[in-house]
Amino acid sequence: MQEEMRVFIASSEYIAKKADSTILAIKINIGTPEPDPVSNGADYRCKIEISELSFREYSYGVDAVQSLCLAVQCLRYVIEPLTLQGWKFYFPQDLEHELDLMSILFPVHT
C-alpha cells in the first residue's frame, strides 16, 4: 500500500490541559484541497488532522474553496466538546495565559 503524501497548507500548535490536569501538545493540520478520487475529480476534499487526538477526517465540497471552508468548520466540532469538558488551551511559548480557542478560531463578527 502506497503511503499517503501529506501536504498541509495550515498548521497550529497548542498545549491542551485536560480536565484531569493531563498536559497534551497538539498540532492542528489542514490539508491542501484536492480533487476527490471517489468522485473522479468532480468534487473536492480537504484533510483535517489532529494526530494527538487520533482525529483524521476529510471535509468534502463541490469545489476547493468549499472543502477548505468546511474543514475549518469541522474543527469546531472537535474543539468545542473539549472546551465544554473543561479542557484549557495555551500557546506552547506561553503557559501562563489560557486561550479562548473557540474565539480565536471562530471569531464572532458583529
C-alpha positions in Angstrom: 0.0 0.0 0.0 1.4 3.4 -1.0 1.9 5.8 1.8 -0.4 8.9 1.5 1.5 12.1 0.9 0.5 14.8 3.4 0.6 18.4 2.2 -0.7 20.8 4.8 -1.5 24.4 4.0 -2.0 25.4 7.6 -0.8 24.1 11.0 -1.1 25.4 14.5 0.4 24.1 17.7 -1.2 24.4 21.1 -0.8 22.9 24.6 -4.0 21.3 25.9 -4.7 20.8 29.6 -7.4 18.2 30.1 -9.9 18.5 33.0 -7.8 15.9 34.9 -4.7 18.2 34.5 -3.0 15.9 31.9 -1.0 18.0 29.6 -1.0 17.3 25.8 0.8 19.0 23.0 -1.5 19.1 19.9 -0.9 20.1 16.3 -3.9 21.0 14.1 -3.2 20.4 10.4 -5.4 21.4 7.5 -4.5 19.9 4.1 -4.5 21.3 0.7 -7.8 20.9 -1.1 -7.6 18.2 -3.7 -9.9 16.5 -6.2 -11.9 13.7 -4.5 -10.8 10.5 -6.1 -14.1 8.8 -5.4 -16.0 11.4 -7.4 -13.5 11.2 -10.3 -12.5 14.8 -9.6 -16.0 16.2 -9.8 -15.8 17.2 -6.1 -13.0 18.2 -3.7 -11.8 17.1 -0.3 -9.7 18.7 2.4 -7.9 16.7 5.1 -8.2 17.7 8.8 -5.8 16.1 11.2 -5.1 16.2 14.9 -2.9 13.2 15.4 -2.6 13.5 19.1 -6.4 13.1 19.4 -6.5 10.4 16.7 -8.6 12.7 14.6 -8.1 12.3 10.8 -11.1 13.2 8.6 -11.8 14.8 5.2 -14.3 17.5 4.5 -15.9 17.4 1.1 -17.2 20.2 -1.1 -18.3 21.0 -4.7 -15.0 22.9 -5.2 -11.7 23.6 -3.4 -12.9 26.6 -1.5 -16.0 24.9 -0.1 -14.0 21.9 1.0 -11.5 24.2 2.8 -14.2 26.3 4.5 -15.9 23.1 5.7 -12.6 21.8 7.0 -12.2 24.8 9.2 -15.8 24.4 10.4 -15.1 20.8 11.2 -12.6 21.9 13.8 -15.4 23.5 15.7 -16.9 20.0 16.2 -13.7 18.7 17.6 -12.6 21.7 19.8 -15.9 22.8 21.2 -16.7 19.5 23.0 -13.3 19.5 24.6 -13.8 23.0 25.9 -17.1 22.0 27.3 -15.4 19.1 29.1 -13.1 21.6 30.8 -10.0 21.4 28.6 -7.9 24.5 28.6 -5.6 25.7 25.7 -2.4 27.6 25.6 0.3 28.7 23.1 3.4 26.5 23.7 5.5 29.5 24.4 3.0 31.0 27.0 1.6 28.6 29.5 0.7 31.4 31.8 -2.2 32.7 29.8 -5.2 30.5 28.8 -6.5 30.9 25.3 -10.2 31.1 24.4 -9.5 28.8 21.4 -13.1 28.9 20.2 -12.9 32.7 19.9 -9.5 32.6 18.3 -10.5 30.0 15.6 -14.1 31.2 15.2 -14.4 34.9 15.9 -17.9 36.4 16.0 -18.3 39.5 13.9 -21.0 41.9 14.9 
